[in-house]
Amino acid sequence: MGWQDYLDREQERFVAELKDFVRIPSVSAKPENIPDVMRAAEWVRDRLTAAGAEHAEVLPTAGHPVVCADWLHAGADKPTILIYGHFDVQPAEPFELWSSPPFEPEVRDGKLWGRGASDDKGGMFIPILAAEAMLKTSGRLPVNVRFFFEGQEEIGSPDLPPFVAANTDRLTADMIFSSDGLQWAPGMPQLVLGLKGLVSLEIILRGPRGDQHSGLYGGGIANPAMALAQVLASLKSTDGTITVEGFYDDVIPLSDADRAAIARVPYDEAEFLAETGAPAPFGEPGYTTRERLWARPTLDVNGLTSGWQGAGTKTVHPAEARAKITCRLVAAQSPEKIFEAIRAHVEAHLPPGVTAEVARLPGRADPFLVPAGHNASATAAAVLEEVYGTAPFQTRVGGSIPVMTTLLDTLGVHAVMFGFSHGDENLHAPDEFFRLDAFRTGQTAYCRLMERLGSG
């Protein structure tokens, strides 16, 4: 019996096991779920061992644990691949918006419903099952494989950098594949070649020692709320261009080939506007909406606070005004350089009569861009075309996955996102689900990926 027959025969068991996995409420953001994240780690360790992987261990970090395992008997002439994923999940609140309890998974309409089913428990279970099918039917894998699964991705992987640096012997590989990833749409594959970086900050302007009566003091001292509005307006021109000196200096320009690849991906502006509810697209001139979303940096105000916020009016002259800002960055921008550029800009454009503080906030990631001609990406593209019968779109994502740059910085290897979820599966939202046909397709894809890499 070959691995394909094994996968067909065992699907019912695999789905039942995935349901057991999803039942564990491994919410990394909530202190009360710390034991559940550990329980999920132990589940992953035991499941790797049952699949035939060796040296499966739950390993501590300063926060939530990771799980590592390997199978390294393919031979020195075969590549070693590292497979990454995560077993922690987002909080499930508000519970009342779920059609069924988030940690009591159900199969309906060919989909498994439950928190973490798609992001990323279903995804990270796929390569484990692919390895099991090959090991149980032939006794070996075509390549050397390391497994690396973490329990803190949903809170930004804060403890991963020191762990990776201290455990390179467990993680060193020729290629890295992330099981945490998306296909474009059912039947339509994609390769995500770029992720944006992130820097988070807060601008705080202060004036008088406390809120003052606007009739007694207005016009005699500076108003921090008005000053903040003037500072924020100076960060961008009205056409959407960011005006911070040096902001664009390190941006790698889009090539003609890059723009052609982006243009190939289906885009319907009416659907985009309907999805967002925005009256019109807007952004940096000279680029399409998709180019701005995927491959150009951004600066956004996420929150504003100053003065009276209650019902009615209160004639105060506020003592303080605050703005929370995030910038999504593209290769090769540095979060630290962008923060310093914005801090210098605020100081240079500060109206008289107020003082300014620009503070870093949690939330940092380097941008990630797979280089042209990347061998692992080419192999993954060939496998996806073989499995789906059509070439994958080459896409980028406006979000950030910090571990991708952690692995690149420490191991020197660009990861390939090779996951089988879809963006409409309510990731991070009520009624999350995972398509079971994609669950099965992913198992075949990982087996073919290993076969292709082993025959090269």
N, C-alpha and C positions, 0 to 999 in steps of 0.2 A: 504494500500500500504506500503510495506517495504522499507527500505533504498536503497536496490539494484534497485528496480523498479524506485524509485525517481531519482537515479543517471542516469539510462538509459534514463529516460524521459527528463531530464534537460541538457543533454550534449551539445546540440546546444547552449543553453543560456550560459553555463559555458565557452565554447570556445569563444563566442562573448565577454564575460566579460574579459577573459584573454587577448584578443586582446586590449581591452580598457586599461588594466593595462600596457601592453607592450608599448603602445603608449606614455606613460609618460617617458621622457628621464631623468630618475633619476640617473644620472652619479655622483657619490659621489666625484670623484677625481677632478672635474672641478668647480671652483667657480661660473661660470655663470649658473650652473645647481642646485645651492642651492635651489631656489624656486621649482624646479621640484622634488627634493627629498622630500621636505615638501608636495608637492601635492600628491606624491605616498603614503606618510604616511597617509594622510587624506583619500585617496582612500581605504587603508587597514582598517583603523578605521571604515569607513562607511560600508565596506563589511562584517567585523566581526559582526557589529550590525545587518545588514540585515540577516546574517546567524543564529542569535539567541544568539550570545555571549553577555555577559554583561560587563559593566564597560569599554568599549573600549575607550581608550584615546591615543592621541598623546602626548608623554612626551619628554621634552627637555633634551639634554645633552650639553656638551661644544661644540659639533659639530652638526652632523646631528641627527635627532630625532629617537626615538623608538616608537613602538606601543605595548601596553599591553591590554589584555582583559582576561575574564575568564568565566567559567560556573562551579559553585561549589555546585551543588545540588544533587550529586549522593549519598551522605551520608558519614559519618565519617569512616565507615567500608570499603569504597572503596578508591583505591589509587588516588593520585593527580599526573597528568602528566603535564609537561611543554613542549610545542611544540615551537621550535625555527625555524627561517628562516630570510631571508633578502630581502629587496625590492630595494636596490641600485644595480646599474649595472656598468659594465666596460665601458670606452669610446668606441665608435663605429668606430673611425678612424682606417684605411683609408676607407672613405665612398665609394670610387670608386671600392673597391673589393667586395662590396655586390651585390648580384643578384637583390635585391629589397631594398628600403630604410630601414635602421635598426629600425626606429621608426614608420614605416607604416607596421605593421605585416600582413602577408599573410599566408593562408593555401594552401599548395601544397603537393601532394603526401602523405597525411595523417600526415603532420608535420606543426607545426606553426613556421614560420620564423620571427625572430626579435631579437634585442638585449635584453637580459634578459629573453627570453622565457624559456630557460632551467635553467639558473643560475641567480636568483633563483625564478623568479616570478611564473613560472609554478609549481615549486616544493612547494613553500610556500602557494600557493593557494589551493593545494590538501587537506591538513587537514582542511582548512576552509570549503571546500565543503563537506567533510566527516561529519563534525560536523553538518552542515546545514541539510544534508540528514537525519541524526538521529533525530535532534530536530524537523524537520518539519513533520516527519512521526510518531514518538513516543512521542515527547514532552520532551525527556530527553536524557542524555548521560549515558553510563554504568560506566563512571569514572568521577572524577573531572578534569577539564582541565583548564590550564592557557596557554595563547598565548603570545609569546614574539618575535616580529619581529623588526629588526634593519635596519638602513639606512646608515651604514658605513662599512659593512664587506669587501667591495672591496678595502678599503684603510687601512685594518688591524684592524678595530674596536678600534681605539685609545681611545675613550671615554667610552667604555663599562665597564672596570673594576670599575671606581668610580660609574657609574650608577648602576651596579649590586650590589655593596656593599651597596649603599644607598637605594635599593629597594628590599631587600630580602623578605619583606612581600608580594610583588606582584609576586615573582618568586619562592618561596620555593615549592618544589615538591618532590615526592618519586622517580620519574623517569623523564628523559629528553630525548626527541626525536628530532633530527635535520632533518628538511625537506630539508636542503641543503646537498645533498649527491647523490651518484651514485649507480646504479646497474651495474653488470659486463658487460653485453651485453643483447640485446633483448632476452627475454626468459631465461636468466641466472642470477639469483640473487646473491647478495653478502652482507656480513656484514663487514664493515670497522672497524677493532678493534684497529688500531693504526695510529697516525699521528705524523710526525716528528716536533720537535721544530726548532727554528731558532735563530741564532745570526749573526749580520751583523757588519763588522768592516772595517777600512781602515788602512793600514800600509803606513806611509809617512817617507821616508828617505831624509835627507837634507845634502848637502855638502857645496860648496861655496855660496856666497851671491847672485850670479846670474850665468847664463850660461857663460862658459868660452871657449876660443879658444882651441880646442883639441891639436893643434900643440904646443902652448905655454905652456899649463898647464898639458896636458895629461902625466901621468907617475909621476907627482909631487904631485898630490892630488888625493884623492879617488873619484871614479865615483859612484854617488848614484844609477844609473841604474844598474850597475854591482853588486853593493852591494845588491840591492833589489833582483836581480836574485839569489844571493847566499842565502839570507834569505829565499826566497820562496822555493828554492830547499831543504832547511833544514827542511821544514814542513812535507815532505812526502818522504818515500823511493821510489825507482824506481818500487817496486812491488805494490804500492798503499797503504801501511800501513802508517797511520798518526803517525809522530814521536814526536809530542808535548808531553812533560812529563805530565802524569795525564789525557790525553785526554780520554782514555777508562775506567778510574777508576770506574765510576758510571754506566756504561752500563749494563743493565740487559741481561744476555746471553740468546740466543735462546735455548729453550728446545727441546727435540726430538719431542714433540707434536707440538710445534710451526713450526719446520722445515717441519714436515709432512703436516701440514695444508697449508703452502706456496707451497710445492711441488705439492699439489693436484690441484692448480690453473693452467689452461692451459698456456703454455709458448712455443713460437716458436722463437728460437734464430735468425733464418734467417729473420723472420718478424721484430723482434726487431732491427736488424741491418739495414734492409731496411728502417724502419721508421725513424731512426736517421741519416742514411747515414754514420755511423761510420764504419771503416774497421774491427774492432774486439771489443769484450767486454773487459772491463778492470776494475779492482777494487781490494779491499782488499782481499788478499788470504785466502782460507779456507771457502769461502762462494759462493753460487750460485749467478748469476746476480740478480735474483729476491730477494734473501735474502739481498743483498747489497742495492738494491733500496728501500726496504721496512723497513728493521730492523737493519741496521748498520749506524753509523754516517758518515758524509762526511765533507770534507773541500775542497772548490772550489774557485779558483781565478775567479772573475767575470769581472775584468777589470784592465788594466795596462796603466799607463801614465808616459812618461818621454821623455825629449829631443825633437828633431825635428820630426814632424809627417807629414810634407808636402811632395810634390813630389820632387824627386831628392835627393841630399845630402846637408847637412849643417854640417860642422865639428865643432860641439859644444861638450863641456863637460858639461852635464846637471847639474843644481843646485839641482834638486829634482826628486824623483821618487815615484810613488804612486801605490798601489795595493788595489783593493776592493775585499773583501773576505766574503763569507757566509759559515756557517757551519749548516748543517741539523743534528739535534740531536735526540736521541732516549731515551726512558725511562731508567734511571732516571737522565739524564744529566741536568745540570743547565746552562742556557745561560751565567749567570754571571761568574760561575767558568770556563767555557770554554774560555770566553774572557780573564780572568786573566791569564789562562794557556798560551794562545797564546802571550799575552803581555810579560810575563816572558820569553817565548821562544825567542821572537825577541830580547829582551835585552841581553839574554845569547849568541845569535848567531850573534850579530851585528859586521860586519867587522870594523876595525879601520878607522878613518877618516870621519865618517858620524854620524849624530845623528838620533834618531828614535822617532816617535810618533805613537802610536797605538790608534785610536779613534773609539768609538762606533758609529754606524750609525743607522738610523731608521730601524726597522725590528727586532722584537723580539717575540718569542713564546716558551712556554714550550712544551716539547713532551707530547703526550697523548696516553695512552695504557689502554684499557679496561681489567680489571682483569678477570682471568679465573672464570667461574661459575657465571658471572654477570647475575642477574635475568632478567633485561629488555632486554638484548641481546638475552637470550634464548627464551624469548617470541617473540621478533622480528623475530628470525630465524624460529620459528615454523609457524608464519604467512606467511613469505616469501615462505616457503616450501609448505604451503597450497595453496597460490595464484599461484605460478609458477609451482608446481608439481615436484620440485626438490630442494634438500637442497642447501642453499646458500654457496658460497665459503667464507672462512674466509680470509680476505685480510688486508693489511696495505697500507698506502699511503705515498709517500715521501714528500708531501706538508704539509702545516701548516694551521690550522684554530685557531687563537688565542682565540676566544670566548669559545672553548671547554674547555681549561684549566682555563679560567676565571670563567666559571660556576662551574667547579670542585673545584677550590680553594675556592670559596665563598660559594657555596651551598652544597659542599661535595657529589656531584652526578656525576657519569660518564654518559655522553650523548651517545645515540645510534644514529648513522647516518641512517636515514630511509627516503632516498630520491629516486627519480625515474627518474633522468636524466641518461645520458650515456656519457662516455668520448669522443665519436666521434661526439658530437653535437655542435662542434665548440665553446665551452665555451671560452670566452675572445678573440675570433677571428671573422673575417667577416663571414657572413652567419650562424650565430647561429640559431639553431632550437630546437624544442622540439617535441618528438613523441607523437601524440595524443592518441595512444593506451596505452602508458605508463602513460599519464595523467589520463586516465580512470582506469587503473590497480591500480595506487596509491590511488585513492579514495576508491576502495574496500579494499585495504590493510589497510588503516587507520581505516576504520569502523571495520574490523575484529580485528585489534590490540586493539581497545577500548573494543570491546566485550570480547575478551580473557582476557584482564586485569581486566575487571569488573566481570568476572565469577570466578576468581581465589580465 
